[in-house]
Structures are given as C-alpha cells and as structure tokens.
Amino acid sequence: MSIAAYHQTIAECDDPRKIEYRVFLRITLALENNRDADWRSAALKDALWRNLELWNALRADLLEDGNALPEALRAGLVSLSFAVNRNTQRVLRGEGGIDLLLHINRSVMQGLQGAVEGMGQNARELATEDLSYGT
C-alpha cells in the first residue's frame, strides 16, 4: 500500500477506526472487483498483495507491547493474519478463491464500525475455518 493512499485516507478523516475502516474498504473493494479474475491476473495479484501488506502491518502493530486492544482480540486478529497469509498463498497457486479473504475483511470492518463485542471469539473462529471456504 502506498504512502499516498494513507495520506489520502488520513485527509478524509481523523478517527483511527475510520482510517482503518477506509483502508480495509478500499482493499476489500479491489478484491471484490477481481473476485472472478483468473489467479494469474495482475489486478488480482495487486489486490492480494495490498491485502497481505495490510494484514502484515496489522499483525506487527498487534504484536507491539503497547497495543491497547484486549488480549483475546489481539490474539484472534493475529491468528486471522496468518489465515490471510495461508489463503493468499493458495489463491496465488490457483488452488482457491478469495471468498475467505473477503469474509475476514468484512468481519473486521464490522468490528471497526462498532460491533466489537465478541470479535475476539469471531476472529478465532474465522482463523480456524477450513481454508477451502469459497472454492
């Protein structure tokens, strides 16, 4: 994800949750726009890369000692980041679709909109789902 994209998002809103939501929204829309693309598609690969980059940055932040999120939520989201990594690799090998990635991103977006109660449990459940979801 480019620095320009972050600057554009920050300029649109100040609330960190809204910023994160908009970043997830843009990437999720890019994935959705390429849902039916062949796994060799450059546009799909770009959307997958941006999504993976987002989740890697999120995981790094979650693993910081100063992260203020509840421990259960942090653990669930870290688990999700690894599920995103595994599923992305499957898609890039032509072994599955992106439905699980879309489901994970949408669930996080719902949490960012305020439905945080129970998200720690939902995150763990999503992370352990069969990665053939949506294939």
KERO-442384 format. One line per 3 residues: number of its first residue (from 1); their letters; for each residue x, y, z of C-alpha. Coordinates in Angstrom, 1 decimal. Layout:
NUM = A = X/Y/Z; ...
END
This chain:
1 = MSI = 0.0/0.0/0.0; 1.4/3.3/-1.0; 2.1/6.2/1.4
4 = AAY = -0.1/8.4/-0.8; -3.1/6.1/-0.1; -2.5/6.5/3.6
7 = HQT = -2.2/10.3/3.3; -5.4/10.5/1.2; -7.2/8.4/3.8
10 = IAE = -5.9/10.5/6.7; -7.0/13.6/5.0; -10.5/12.2/4.7
13 = CDD = -11.0/11.5/8.5; -9.1/11.8/11.7; -10.6/8.9/13.8
16 = PRK = -8.1/6.0/13.7; -11.0/3.5/13.4; -12.4/5.3/10.4
19 = IEY = -9.0/5.4/8.8; -8.5/1.7/9.3; -12.1/1.0/8.1
22 = RVF = -11.4/3.0/4.9; -8.1/1.2/4.2; -9.9/-2.1/4.7
25 = LRI = -12.8/-0.9/2.5; -10.5/0.1/-0.4; -8.6/-3.1/-0.4
28 = TLA = -11.8/-5.2/0.0; -13.4/-3.5/-2.9; -10.3/-4.1/-5.0
31 = LEN = -10.5/-7.8/-4.1; -14.3/-7.9/-4.8; -13.7/-6.2/-8.2
34 = NRD = -11.3/-9.1/-9.1; -13.3/-11.9/-7.5; -13.8/-13.7/-10.8
37 = ADW = -10.4/-13.0/-12.2; -8.0/-15.7/-13.1; -5.4/-16.4/-10.4
40 = RSA = -2.7/-15.1/-12.9; -4.4/-11.7/-13.2; -2.2/-8.8/-12.5
43 = ALK = -5.1/-6.8/-11.0; -6.0/-9.7/-8.7; -2.3/-10.2/-7.6
46 = DAL = -2.1/-6.4/-6.9; -5.2/-6.6/-4.7; -4.0/-9.7/-2.9
49 = WRN = -0.6/-8.0/-2.3; -2.2/-4.9/-0.9; -4.4/-7.0/1.4
52 = LEL = -1.4/-9.1/2.6; 0.6/-5.9/3.2; -2.3/-4.5/5.3
55 = WNA = -2.5/-7.7/7.4; 1.2/-7.9/7.9; 1.2/-4.3/9.1
58 = LRA = -1.8/-5.0/11.3; 0.0/-8.1/12.8; 3.1/-6.1/13.5
61 = DLL = 1.1/-3.5/15.4; -0.9/-6.1/17.3; 2.4/-7.7/18.5
64 = EDG = 3.7/-4.5/19.9; 3.8/-4.4/23.7; 2.0/-1.0/23.8
67 = NAL = -1.0/-2.2/21.8; -4.1/-1.3/23.9; -6.6/-3.9/22.4
70 = PEA = -7.8/-6.6/24.7; -5.5/-9.7/24.7; -8.2/-12.0/23.3
73 = LRA = -9.0/-9.7/20.4; -5.3/-9.2/19.7; -4.7/-13.0/19.6
76 = GLV = -7.7/-13.5/17.4; -6.6/-10.9/14.9; -3.0/-12.2/14.9
79 = SLS = -4.5/-15.7/14.1; -6.5/-14.2/11.3; -3.4/-12.5/9.8
82 = FAV = -1.9/-16.0/9.5; -5.1/-17.3/7.9; -5.0/-14.5/5.4
85 = NRN = -1.4/-15.3/4.6; -2.2/-19.0/4.1; -5.3/-18.4/2.0
88 = TQR = -3.5/-15.8/-0.1; -0.8/-18.3/-1.0; -3.5/-20.8/-2.0
91 = VLR = -5.1/-18.2/-4.3; -1.7/-17.3/-5.8; -1.1/-21.0/-6.6
94 = GEG = -4.5/-21.2/-8.3; -5.9/-23.5/-5.6; -8.8/-21.5/-4.4
97 = GID = -10.9/-18.3/-4.5; -10.9/-15.2/-2.4; -14.2/-15.7/-0.6
100 = LLL = -12.5/-16.4/2.8; -10.4/-13.2/2.5; -13.5/-11.2/1.7
103 = HIN = -15.3/-12.7/4.7; -12.4/-12.0/7.0; -12.0/-8.4/5.9
106 = RSV = -15.8/-7.7/6.1; -15.9/-9.1/9.6; -13.0/-6.8/10.7
109 = MQG = -14.8/-3.9/9.0; -17.9/-4.7/11.0; -15.8/-4.6/14.2
112 = LQG = -14.3/-1.3/13.2; -17.8/0.1/12.8; -18.5/-0.6/16.4
115 = AVE = -19.6/-4.2/16.7; -16.5/-5.1/18.7; -18.3/-7.2/21.3
118 = GMG = -17.5/-10.8/20.8; -15.0/-10.0/17.9; -12.2/-11.9/19.7
121 = QNA = -14.2/-15.1/19.6; -15.3/-14.5/16.0; -11.7/-13.8/15.0
124 = REL = -10.5/-17.1/16.4; -13.4/-19.0/14.7; -12.6/-17.4/11.3
127 = ATE = -8.9/-18.1/11.7; -9.6/-21.8/12.1; -12.1/-22.1/9.3
130 = DLS = -11.3/-24.6/6.5; -9.3/-22.6/4.0; -11.2/-24.2/1.2
133 = YGT = -14.0/-21.8/2.0; -15.4/-20.3/-1.1; -13.5/-22.5/-3.5
END
